[in-house]
């Protein structure tokens, strides 16, 4: 999609979504291990609605999540980006990767790029990540991108409350880490 900017990191391309991404998207969200901390496993129909919602977030908010493509083979390995649906506690940096791509640093690499994009393009003093208290892998990603664990709160999704820890980083902290405020 033209409205979605393309970002590149050393190993990854963060790009707009394409119709050809649907099978990969559905496989990711149909995997019980991936969905363990995110909600119920999604049917292909639910995944279709999820992909449409993902693309729609860009149209409604001017930001959203990118398809994460590995440069080496152009494989779709997940999604990363900025979300802030109605009722959310703040602008969130979120990430979801296919299980086969866990443990290689891809989530940290992609989330770091999304975090920088967020601070460079949005007028916010803080970015957050809502992380299930049991999701130690995502907590490690949050630490690697400079976020600190904050309060626990209930996040209401689909009418159900889910306890999450609010991890966050301020603009000033990000500027110190990245050198972005110097110049």
C-alpha positions as CSV (number, residue, x, y, z in Angstrom):
1,X,0.0,0.0,0.0
2,X,1.4,3.4,-1.0
3,X,0.3,5.1,2.2
4,X,2.6,2.9,4.3
5,X,6.2,4.0,4.3
6,X,8.9,1.4,3.7
7,X,11.7,1.1,6.4
8,X,14.8,-1.0,6.2
9,X,17.1,-2.4,8.9
10,X,20.2,-4.5,8.5
11,X,18.3,-7.7,7.9
12,X,14.7,-6.7,7.5
13,X,12.3,-4.7,5.3
14,X,9.2,-3.2,7.0
15,X,6.7,-2.6,4.2
16,X,3.1,-2.2,3.4
17,X,0.8,-5.2,3.2
18,X,0.0,-7.0,0.0
19,X,-2.8,-9.5,-0.9
20,X,0.0,-12.2,-1.3
21,X,0.7,-11.8,2.5
22,X,-2.6,-13.2,3.6
23,X,-1.5,-16.9,3.7
24,X,1.5,-16.0,5.9
25,X,-0.5,-13.7,8.1
26,X,-3.2,-16.4,8.6
27,X,-0.5,-19.0,9.4
28,X,1.0,-16.7,12.1
29,X,-2.3,-16.0,13.7
30,X,-3.5,-19.6,13.4
31,X,-0.5,-20.8,15.4
32,X,-1.4,-21.6,19.1
33,X,2.2,-20.9,20.2
34,X,2.2,-17.5,18.6
35,X,-1.3,-16.7,20.1
36,X,-0.5,-18.0,23.6
37,X,-0.3,-14.4,24.9
38,X,-2.3,-12.6,22.3
39,X,-5.7,-14.3,22.4
40,X,-7.5,-17.1,20.7
41,X,-6.1,-18.9,17.6
42,X,-7.7,-17.2,14.6
43,X,-9.5,-19.0,11.8
44,X,-8.7,-17.9,8.2
45,X,-11.8,-15.8,8.3
46,X,-10.8,-14.1,11.5
47,X,-7.3,-13.6,10.1
48,X,-8.8,-11.9,7.0
49,X,-10.6,-9.5,9.3
50,X,-7.4,-8.9,11.3
51,X,-5.4,-8.1,8.1
52,X,-8.1,-5.7,7.0
53,X,-8.1,-4.1,10.4
54,X,-4.3,-3.8,10.2
55,X,-4.4,-2.1,6.9
56,X,-7.3,0.1,8.0
57,X,-5.3,1.4,11.0
58,X,-3.0,3.2,8.6
59,X,-5.9,4.8,6.9
60,X,-7.6,5.9,10.2
61,X,-4.6,6.9,12.2
62,X,-1.8,7.6,9.7
63,X,0.4,4.9,11.3
64,X,0.1,1.1,11.9
65,X,1.9,-2.1,11.6
66,X,4.2,-3.2,8.8
67,X,4.7,-6.5,7.2
68,X,8.1,-7.7,8.3
69,X,10.1,-9.3,5.4
70,X,13.5,-10.9,5.8
71,X,15.9,-9.4,3.2
72,X,17.8,-12.7,2.7
73,X,14.8,-14.5,1.1
74,X,11.9,-12.0,1.1
75,X,9.9,-14.3,3.5
76,X,7.1,-12.7,5.5
77,X,8.1,-13.3,9.1
78,X,5.6,-11.2,11.1
79,X,4.4,-7.8,11.8
80,X,5.6,-4.8,13.8
81,X,4.5,-1.3,14.3
82,X,2.4,1.3,16.0
83,X,-1.1,0.7,17.2
84,X,-3.6,2.8,19.2
85,X,-7.1,1.4,18.8
86,X,-10.0,3.1,20.5
87,X,-9.7,2.6,24.3
88,X,-5.9,1.7,24.3
89,X,-3.7,3.1,27.1
90,X,-1.4,4.9,24.6
91,X,0.5,4.6,21.4
92,X,1.9,1.1,21.4
93,X,4.9,-0.4,19.7
94,X,3.8,-4.0,19.1
95,X,5.4,-7.1,17.4
96,X,4.3,-10.5,16.4
97,X,6.6,-13.0,14.6
98,X,6.1,-16.5,13.2
99,X,7.4,-19.1,15.6
100,X,10.1,-20.2,13.1
101,X,11.7,-16.8,13.4
102,X,11.8,-16.5,17.2
103,X,15.2,-16.3,18.9
104,X,17.1,-14.6,16.1
105,X,16.8,-11.0,17.2
106,X,14.3,-10.1,14.5
107,X,11.7,-8.8,16.9
108,X,14.2,-6.5,18.6
109,X,15.5,-5.2,15.2
110,X,12.1,-4.5,13.8
111,X,10.7,-3.1,17.1
112,X,13.6,-0.7,17.4
113,X,12.9,0.6,13.9
114,X,9.2,1.0,14.6
115,X,10.1,2.8,17.9
116,X,12.3,5.3,16.1
117,X,9.7,5.9,13.5
118,X,7.1,6.5,16.2
119,X,9.2,9.2,17.9
120,X,10.3,10.7,14.6
121,X,6.8,11.1,13.2
122,X,4.4,11.3,16.1
123,X,4.0,14.1,18.7
124,X,4.1,11.8,21.8
125,X,6.3,11.9,24.9
126,X,6.1,8.2,25.5
127,X,5.6,5.0,23.6
128,X,4.3,1.8,25.3
129,X,4.1,-1.9,24.8
130,X,1.3,-3.9,26.5
131,X,2.9,-7.2,27.4
132,X,1.3,-10.2,29.1
133,X,3.0,-10.8,32.5
134,X,4.0,-14.3,31.4
135,X,5.5,-13.4,28.1
136,X,9.2,-13.3,29.0
137,X,10.3,-13.3,25.4
138,X,8.4,-10.0,24.7
139,X,9.6,-8.6,28.0
140,X,13.2,-9.2,26.8
141,X,12.5,-7.4,23.5
142,X,11.0,-4.5,25.4
143,X,14.2,-4.3,27.5
144,X,16.4,-4.4,24.4
145,X,14.6,-1.5,22.8
146,X,14.9,0.5,26.0
147,X,11.5,0.2,27.6
148,X,11.0,-0.2,31.3
149,X,8.3,-2.2,33.1
150,X,5.6,-0.1,34.5
151,X,2.2,-0.7,36.1
152,X,-0.1,-3.7,35.4
153,X,-3.5,-2.9,34.2
154,X,-6.4,-4.6,32.6
155,X,-6.6,-4.2,28.8
156,X,-10.2,-4.8,27.5
157,X,-10.2,-6.6,24.2
158,X,-13.4,-8.2,22.8
159,X,-15.2,-7.3,26.0
160,X,-12.8,-9.3,28.1
161,X,-10.2,-7.9,30.5
162,X,-6.6,-9.1,30.1
163,X,-3.9,-8.2,32.6
164,X,-0.9,-6.6,30.9
165,X,2.2,-4.9,32.1
166,X,2.7,-1.5,30.5
167,X,6.3,-1.2,29.4
168,X,7.4,2.3,28.1
169,X,10.1,4.6,27.0
170,X,10.0,8.3,27.0
171,X,11.1,10.5,24.1
172,X,14.0,11.8,26.3
173,X,15.2,8.2,27.1
174,X,15.0,7.3,23.4
175,X,16.9,10.4,22.4
176,X,19.7,9.6,24.9
177,X,19.9,6.0,23.7
178,X,19.8,6.8,20.0
179,X,21.5,10.1,19.9
180,X,18.5,11.5,18.0
181,X,18.2,14.7,20.1
182,X,21.8,15.7,19.4
183,X,22.7,17.9,16.5
